[in-house]
Amino acid sequence: MPFSKIAAENYVPSSAKKPRVAVRPYDEWRDKAAVEELEQRCEVGQPGKPSLVTDLMGDPIARVRNFVSHIMLVVEYGDGREIVGVIRGCIKTATSGKKSSSPIYVKLAYILGLRVSSTHRRLGIAIKLVQELEEWCKNNGAEYAYMATECSNQASLNLFTQKCNYKKFRNPTVLVQPVHLHHKPLPSDITIVRVPPDLAESVYRKLFSISEFFPKDIDHLLSNKLNLGTFIALPKKLLPNWDPNTGEFPASFAILSVWDTKEVFRLRVKGVSSLTHAACLGTRVVDAMAPWLKIPSIPNIFKNFGFYFMYGLHMEGQDGPKLLKALCKMAHNMARNDSRCRVVVAEVGQNDPVREAIPHWKKFSWDEDIWCIKRFGQINQDYHEFPVSSSSPIFVDPRDL
């Protein structure tokens, strides 16, 4: 059955009448070309300043299709039924981070991909899209809805916090490492083991049971075709005495998984000066002419590029930071062998100790990605399951990107 028919069965419009602005589920056959054109016109960023532009690859609904429960809505405007807005949403079950002897799961809606044509803004279209999506979320059992945006995206923040009653909730850090031409050597005293999905699931459930936003369907995540593997690093001297099948962890270890985003969307940087273009090109030219110097040249980020996303990062023991750095180098080397991948990205909580061990360039990273949350049915915004302030690690689901 086509997605549009499945979505329509669970979707109840707010009004039986056809208003001038009408919201309906996305229909791939009717809407794909119009939505792709709209997405290309609605570039995110501030005029005159460098910005990352997202180019969706292929299916416009691919960003949420990896969730069992998902929907994409479009807005038609006027008698010509022109598509002038789009929004995506999904529902998942994830941990709240509340301290307990066993994981406490809640049903969460995640809102992303809100776009409104620049020629149809200030008409209440964005609010209507959010409200209609929230109705679908509530009708499908979601207890909370949350969204993420860059701290510089003031228009998005104003919409959600001032008009839709969301509250600023968490401020994860986004760490970006450019992929260079040169292989990064790994320490000789460290062993990196690829962990099969079933064992990785068991390890993650133990490590992240009291974290925030850890997905209950972690098994689906780890077996997804976009997941490139889960890897554990440990001191070579501990390897002979460690049996992963026992479920016991070595004294020192680090773990992470790698997700390939480039089949869903690509990025490119716009709005930089000609001088910056020339400087970045210069690093690559010098690196190509004198490769023995191993200059950390800046890859071409001004044309469409993909990236690898590291998630599920955790470290323990005295050697934990060194082991995690080795895993990050391994992820860099994996990306280096992929000609379409130019950066490696991780997103972690500001208080997460792994933050200090992840290699990154400050110029490409940003300290605050703002997450906002709303509890359905609670006027006073009492989060109940989610404490307003928390030191719990955040598990960033790569499907949320």
N, C-alpha and C positions, 0 to 999 in steps of 0.2 A: 504494500500500500504506500503511495507517495507520502512524503513527509507532510505536505500541506493538508492532506486529508486527516492524517493522524492528529496534527496540531489543531485542526478545526473542530475535531470531536471534543477536545478538552478546553476549547476556547469559547468564552462567553463574552460577546461585545457589551460595552457599557450602555449602549442604546440601540434599540431596534431601528431607529430612523437613520437615514444616511445623512450625516452632517457635511458641511463644507470640507471639514477635515475628517477623514475616515481611516481608522486603524484596522488592519486585517493581518492574518498570518501570511508569511512569505510563500509564494508559489514559484518554484524553480523555473517551470516552463514559461510563465508569464513575466517574471520579475528579474531574472538573473542579469540580463544586459543592463537594465535600468539601475539596479542596485550597484553593479560594478562601476558604472559611470558616476553615480552619486558618490561612492566611496573615493574615487579618484579626485573628485572636486573638493571633498571635505578633508583637506589636509590639516592635521593637527599641528599647532605651533603658533608662535607669536610672529606677526609680520616683522621682517627685518632682522630676525634673530635665527640662529641655527636651530633646526628642529628635525626630529625623526619622523619620517613619513612612512606609513604602513601601506603596503600593496598586498591585498589579498590574492592568494594563488588559487585559481580554479573556482571551486564551489564557495560562494559567499557564506554558506552556513557551516563551513568546515571547522570554524573556531569553536563551535559548541557541539558538533556532531558526536564527539567522543564521550559525551554524557548521555545516559539513557533517557533522561527527561530534559528536553530542551525545546526552545522555540525561537523563532525570528519573526518580528513584526515589521511591517512597512506602513507608511502613511501615504494616502492618496489625497491630493489637494485639488479642489475646483472641479468643474465639469469635465475637464480633460483628463481627470484621474491621474495626474502626474505624480510619480513617486518622489517625495521630497524629504523623507526621513526613514530611518531604519534603526532597529535596536535588537540586541540578542540577549537571551537569558537561558540559564540552565539551573537545575536543582540537583543538589547532591547531599549526602549524609556525611557529616564530618564531626570531629571531636571539638569540644568547647574549650579545652584546656583547663577545665576545673579539676582540682585535686580530688582524686578518688582512687579506690583500690582497683577499679576497672574503668575502661574508657566510657565517657559520657558523650553520646552522640546527639546531634541536633540536625534538623533538616534545614539546609541553607539554600537560598537562591543567590546566584551570582549574576550581576548585570554588567554587560560590556557591549562595546561596539555601537554606542549611541552616536548617530550622525544626523544632522539636519542641514539641508541645502542652505547656503549662505544667502540666497535670495528669498528664503521663506522663514527667516528667524524672527524672533519677537512676535510670533503669532500663537504662542502657547503649544507649539507642536512637540517640543521636547518633553514638556510636562505631561502632555497627553500620552506620549509613548511610554514614559516611565510608569504612569498610573495604570495603563492598560496591561503592561508587563507585570506589574505588581499584582493585579487582579488574577492573572493567570498563575502566578506563583502561589498566591494564597489558596486558590481553588485546587492546587495540586499539593497542598499540605506543607508549604514552606513556613517555617517559624520566623526566619530572619531573611533579610536581603542585604547584600553588601556589594560595594563597587570599589574600584581602585582607579586612581588618576595621578598624574604628575602634580607636584606642588605648584608648578607654574600655570597649570590649567585652571585659572580662576573662574572662568565661565562654567565649567563643569562642577566645580566645588560649590559655587553659588546656587546652581540649579538643585543639587542634591541636598545641601545643608540648609539653605534658606527657604526653598520652595517645596521640597519633598520630605523634610523632617528627618534627614539622615544626620548622624553625628560622626565627627572625626574620631577614629577608633585606634588605628595602628599606623606606624610610620616605618615600614621596612626600608632597607637600604638596597639599592640596585647597584651591583658591582659588575663592571664591564672590562674584559681583557681583550685587546686586539689580537688577532691571530697573525703571527709573523711567518716569514718564509723558513725559519730555522727550527729544527727539531730541538725540543727542550730535553736535555739528558735527565734521567731519573737517578736518584741516589742508589748506589750499589747495595746498601744495607737494608733496602726496603723491598718487600714483595707485594705486588698488586694481584689480587685474585678476582676473577670475574665470577659473580654469584648468580646462580640460576634463579629464575623468577619466584619459584615456590619458596626457596630458602630466603631470598631477599624480602619476600612478604613477611615471613616469620620474624626476621630481624627488625624490620621497620615497625611492625606492630608492638614489639617490645620497647623499642627506643622512643617512639613518638605517641604512646598511648595517652599521655597527659599533655601533649602539645596542643596548639590551636590549629584548626582547619586540616587535620590529618584525615584523608578520605577513607571512609569505610570500605570502599571498593578498590583498595590499593592493589589488589590482584589484577583487576582490569587495567589499571594504569601501567603496571610492570610488564604485562603481556601485550601492550599496545605496540603496533608496528613502528610507531614513532619513538618508542623507548629504545635507546641504543645499548642499554645494559646497566647493571648495577655492579659496583666495584668496591672491594674492601682492600685497604692498605694496612700492613702490619710489619713490624720489624722482622727481618729475615730470620733472626735467631729464635723467634717465637713460633715460626711456621711448623717445625717438626712436632711440637707439643699441642697444636691446636687442631681440633676436629670440628668443623663448622656444623656438622650434623647433630652435635650434642646440644646446640642452642646456647652454649656458654661463650662469652666474649673474651678475647685475650686482654691482657693488662693494658695494652696500648693498641689502638686501632682507629681508623677513620673510614667513613663510608660515604658514597654519593652515587647518584644515578644521572644519566645523560639523556636528554630529550632533544630530538631533531625538530626544530620549528619551521624549517625552510619550505616544507611541503605544504604548509598552511598559509604562511604569509612571509613576505620579505620586507626589509627596511631599507631606507636610504636617507642620507643626511642632506638637507637643503638649507639655503639661506646663509651659507658661509661666503667669505670674501674670496676674490681671485688669488690674493696673497696666501690664504690658508690652503687653497687648492694646490698652489705651486709648492708650498712647503711640504705638504703631505706627499706629493709626487716626487719631490726631491729626495725624501728619505728612501723611497722605493728604488729610485735610480741609483743612488749611492750604494744601497744594499746589493743591488744586482751587479754593480761594477766591482764591488769589493766584498764578496760574500764571507770571506774569512774574518772580517771584522764583526760579523754577526750583529749588525745594527738592528735594534727593534723597530723596523720600519712600520709605518702606518698603512694598513691595507686600504684599498680603494673602497671607501664607504659612501661615495657620492653616486654610485650606481647600485641597483638592487642587490642586496646581499641577504643571506640567511645567517642564522646563529644557532649554536648549541646552548641549551639551558641546563645548568647543573642544579639538581634539587635533591632533597633528602640528605642534606649535608649534616654530618655528625662526627664528632671526634671525642676520644677519651684517652686518659693516661698522659704520662709525661711527654711521650713522643707524639701526641695527638696532632698538634699544629704542623709539625714536620711531615707527618703522614698525609694530612689533608692537602698540604701544598703539593706533595707528590701526585696526589690524585688530580688536582687541578692542572698540573703540567701534563698528565696523561690525557685529560680532556682537550687541552690545547693541541696536543699532537694528533688526536683523532680529528679535530677540526681542520688542522693543517693539511690533512690528506683529503679533505673535501673542498674542491675548488670553489664551491658556491657559499662556503661558510667563512665569515671574516671576523667574527667576534665570538667570545664565550661569555655567557651571562649567568649570574646567580642573584637571587633575591632572598635576603635573610632579615630577621628581626634586628633592630638596633642593639639590643642587649644580648644577642646570641654570640657566644664566644667564638664561633667559627668565622665571624666577620673579619677578625684580625688575621686569619690564616689564608684568606682567599686572595690570590694575586689580582690586581686590577689597576687601571689607570684612572686617576682622579678626574681628569678632564672629560672622560667618557662616562663616568659614573655619577650617580646623584644620591644624596643622603636621605631624601625623603620622598618615598612613594606614599601617597596618602590613601588609606583605606577608610571608607565610611560605612556605617552599619545602621540598620533600622529593624526594630522588632515589631512585627505586625500585631496590631490590636492593643498596643501599649502606648497611650498618649504621653506618659512621663518618661518614655525611653528607658525603662528599667530593663537592663539586659539579662538579668537573671543568670542564665548559663554562662554568658561571656562577661567577665569582670571588665569594668571600664579601663582600668590599668592592670597590666599583667606583665610578668617577666617570663612567661612560658615561651618556649621556642615556637616559631610559626612554620608550619609545613606549607610551602608554596606549591600548589598543584600546577604543573606545567600546562594543564588543559585550560587554566584560567587566563593564560597570556593572550 
